[in-house]
Amino acid sequence: MLQATTSARRRKLLSEIERLARVAVFGALSETYRTCGQPGCHCHKGGPKHGPHLYISYRGEKGKTTGYYVPKGAEEATRGGVAAWQELQECLRELAEMNKERNLRRAREAREP
């Protein structure tokens, strides 16, 4: 019974991982407010700055933090993608734990006469 439940959970996790992998975006989001390039603009005279502007940052291949500006038209999809990345990590952790338990169970069963 336990194996059937575990097997069903594994199938559900793998399906969820496949779904999330299609939309996941790696990185952390931040919003900034900026001054513009127009010297006479209110943002240079103590008024409110322009924004928020959405950015995504992540650790690049060489270990340095890098990132990019997210245009307004891509904000919703990017926010959803970052949330999907976090959910994907949770699913992968759960699957890894299930794999560990399966490996340990198989090792115990192989030792038993």
Secondary structure, DSSP 8 states (H G I E B T S, - for coil): -HHHHHHHHHHHHHHHHHHHHTT---SEEEEEEE--S-TTSGGGTTS--EEEEEEEEEE-TTS-EEEEEE-GGGHHHHHHHHHHHHHHHHHHHHHHHHHHHHHHHHHHHHH--
